[in-house]
Amino acid sequence: MKALRLASLVVAIVLAASVLSACNAASPAASKTTTERATTAKPALNPFGFDPDHPEGWSIYGGKDWDACLKWMNERKLLIAESDYSLGAFTLQMPFDDATKLFPSAFLSDEEKDSARTLAFPSLTLMFVKADDDGKFTLYSIEATGPGYVTPRGLCVGDNAEKVYALYGVPYYVLDNKWAYGDGEYSLFSVMVENGIVQKICVNSVM
């Protein structure tokens, strides 16, 4: 008797699973989800499987075969070089007096704290650091949030993520939408990517 009941239960479960599978296959919502996933799937952009949508991205500290990745990027001249140390007309280590001649407009704020001076403009922030030897300010960091400032490789705010890949390759790491790049040792350049679009570009010096 127990065996008969068990057999009946198994048959019922199999039938229910078949019906549910058929319903899902015929459901427009299920079909739409599959189509959306196929549309948004990213092609393999490098042989190392970097996935910016992964919670931990792919970090220089925990990525697979980082040395091989560096070699791959170096062969394609994707690592950050000295020629990348600028944004728009501004170049890192530029003296403060020279930078003032290039200011796009009257600054929104001018804050000096300790040995740093930060000037904010519409869609542009410049940080200057005072040198120990002569006490003069030089440009330490450039941050753009508007499309008026282009990197030497041709990237600007408003460009898509595919262009970032094409110009700069695999980031060192991804954290809170920040894609960080460097010269093989230091992180010197980063972009903020949200919904596939560049929202911010930042170029930094190394202290």
C-alpha angles and dihedrals in degrees: 000000000000090000090053092050091049092050091050091051092052091050091050092051092049092050092048091050091050092051092048091049091050092049093050092049091052095043114110089210092057091047091049092051091052091049092049092051091050091049096049096041110120121226120238103274096182138008093257102071099237110183116190090191092061111106091240097033108206115301133201085228097053108014123121117263096347093177090058090048092051090051091049091050094043091053088055093044091241099133117104111265135184089267088065095060095103143070121199108325093334123098128190115258090025111151114252093240091055092047093053089066089061100046108133095218143331107316121249093219139002115199125178119189127167105318097339132087121192124194121190124202130171104293093350135084124184125192120197124193125204114241117232096223103052103009093235124136120246129183111270104165137020121195125181127188097172135066096248095088120070128191120232088257092054104259123138139166109286096039119122129253093252089063091051089054092047094051103034108017122206118006122229089237143338119228126165091343091310114130109198125200134181151164096275094282112035133043104238105153133041141172131199111225121191124174089351095304129107109244101171139015124200131184117192139189125225114244 
